[in-house]
C-alpha cells in the first residue's frame, strides 16, 4: 500500500508551508533519506525527506503551492500502484503563491550574518508527519542568490561564481542542471559587468564601481519567513508598552578574564566569546531578578522556573533565535559549546523546532558589527530582550582619575505589562555586577 507524505508541522504557530520546488519527479525511484522537495516554512527553506523506499507514484501539490499542515504532498509505493489524491486536509491549502504567511516567533536583531554553506543530508528528521525536513541554504550573501543546496555545492566544487549562472528553476532559482551546464560551457556564464550592473567589477570583487545601478530594479515576492517577521514585529511594537533602559559596563575585567581563559585553555580547544559570558551572566541575572523571566498571557503572567536564554542569529531571509535551555544550570564552557553547535545548525538551516522555541529571554548582540548601542524589539511571549553593543575605548574615571578604559553599553527592552522599570533596572544592575566581576560566572 502506498505511503502518503504530508506537510509536516515544524513550529507551534506554523499552519502552511510553501512548496518551492520538487527535487524528484513522478516515476523516480526513491529510498529512505532521499530529499524529495524544498519547502519554505515560517522559519527557513527546508528539504523534505522521505522515510520510505519505493517509487514516487504521485505528486499532489505543484511547485509554488501553499500547503496546509497535514495536507498530502505526494505518495510513495510500489511501481504500478494506483494512487488517488486524498481529500484536502484543510481549506487553507491553495495552489497560489500569494497566500499570507502565518505569524511565528522570530528574533528582532542578529548576532551575525552567517554565510551559506553546503549541507550534509544525514540529519535526523523532525516533526510529527511522515516526512522530515532538513534545511537548505537560502540565498547567497547580500546578492540574495536563489540557488539550491546541491547547485551551490557543485558550484563551489567546480569553482564557478554562482552569481554568473542563469537560473532556470522556479522564480529564476539556480538548480543543479544550470551549474553543470555552465561548467561544461563557460560561455553560458554572465559577464562580470552584467553581474555588477555594468562598468567595472563591483566592490565585491575588491574594485571600485561608480557606474551602473547598485542592483537590479525588481520586485521580489515577500517570502513566508520575511512576512512572518513583518507581522510579528508589528504585533510586538503595537501591542507591547515598551520601557527602554541603558547601562554602561566596564568591559576591561571581562575582556581580561576571557583572554586569560582562552590563552590558558587553548590546547583544550576552548575559545570563549564575549557573547558566551553575556549569555551566562543573563541567566544568572535572571536567577537574581526572576521577575524578568516571565511572559504575558492576557489574564495571567507566567513565571518561568528555568532560564532558557535565546540568542539572535541572522539568516539570509530573516532572523532566528536558537535557545540555550536551562542556561542557569550550565557552566560558561557548556554554554559556549552549545552556542557554537546551535550557531552552526542555524547557519546550515538545520535547527529543529526544539532548538529555537521555548526561550524565556533573548540576547541580541551587534557588537561584532561595530554598533555601539541599539534597542531591540521584544520577541513575544518574552517580556524582555537585551541589546548588546560593541566595546568602546574611551576615557573613564577610575579612583578619581581620568584613564583609558573600555566600556560596553547594554539596553534592556521591557514589556511594561509584565514588570516595571525598577525591576528592569535591578536586572541590569545584577548583570553589570556579574560582568564586571566575571570570576563569579566561573563558580
Phi, psi and omega in degrees: 000136183293146177262130178267126178261123183258167174287117181286159174258123186250356175206164183298332185255356180288131177238336179222158173227147179262123179279102185287314187196142172271132178266345175236160177239163181304134180098347180287144173281136179228155176228160181306130182101346178290149176269126184265322187201165172255130183234130176266121178258188177283001180241324186191173171270124187241167174251134181273122184253140176265143175260005187241150176251135181161218180241138175286098188283317187210136173254121184267341185232121180285162176301139182098349181285148167258121189244133179289153176302131179090350179283150184289136177255316182197175179230138178237132180194204181277147179304135178093347178296142178264126182233135175248151181294127178290163179298143180303136180281339183205140178292351182282344179292135182219167180255014180259179180241003187254010180296147184286142178289158180264138182300143175207159183293131177224167182264152184273337182204149189273157169276312179200159180263100185285151176274142179295147179227155173292149186234145176290163182242032181244020179285146176294148180278160179227164177102158186275351186278184184275007177224153179250162179239131166240148192279152175245139178302144181275245185268170183254111176059198182285350176288343176057050178294138173262102186217141179285156180303318181294319179297320179297317181295317180295319180299320179293318180295323182273359181057047178253134175287105185298336180291346180261003179266135177274123182274139178245002179281185179303132179059031178077015181295137178278125182243176184307314183299324181295316181291318179297322178295319179292326178293322180283331183222087184302340180294345179284344181289139176292148179290158180298327181292326178291318181298319184272359177094017178102164178074210181282165180306153184289167177302337179293342175266016177068022174230158182282150177222117180238014178229153181085165181290159179285338175195171178294135177281108186206165174244125183247130177301143178291127179288164178302315182295315180296322179294322178295317179301315180301313181295317183291322180289323175296317178301316182295315185281343181258345182248342183258126172280111188273146165233129180248130181231131178251151171213142178256131185244137172288110187273352186298314179299321179296313182294323180291317179295317179300313181298320181296316180294316182294324178289315183289331184250016182301321181294337178270006178078016181275130175215092182278142175258164175300323181294330176299316178296320183293320178296316179295316180296324178297317179297318180290325177293326176294328176294320181285325181233074186293345180297340178281336183271061186223170178224146176274127180233037176080274179264000180222156169245120182272126177262120184269132182278348180235148177264097175264098189265122179263156174226138187278136179230136179275129170256175186297321184247015181170206186225152179215154184236090172299150187242128170269105184282144179052045182297335180290343180259356186253149177285165179297331179289321176295318179298317180300315179297317182292321179297318179297318180294315179294322178298319178294317179298324179294316179296322179278358184057043181243019178290132171279158179307324180291344180279337185233011177242158175088009178292146179250350180202150184228145175242129178240118188242115174249014182300320182290351178257010174082011181276119184285332184196140175200168174246140182250156181268132181297140178259095182304146010270011177302154179258358181199159173214141181255123177259126186247125178266179183283164174283130184243128175278125183203167176283132180229161178259121177228125180054038177082002180240148177273120182226167175286138180212178177228126182236163179221131179259132177237139181239126178258120172268125187242143171274107186292346176289330186267315178210161185266172182301327180297322178293317177299321178295322177297319179297312180296325176297318178294320179297316179299315180300318182290318183284333177275350173231066189299343177298334179295336181280352184260357182252000000 
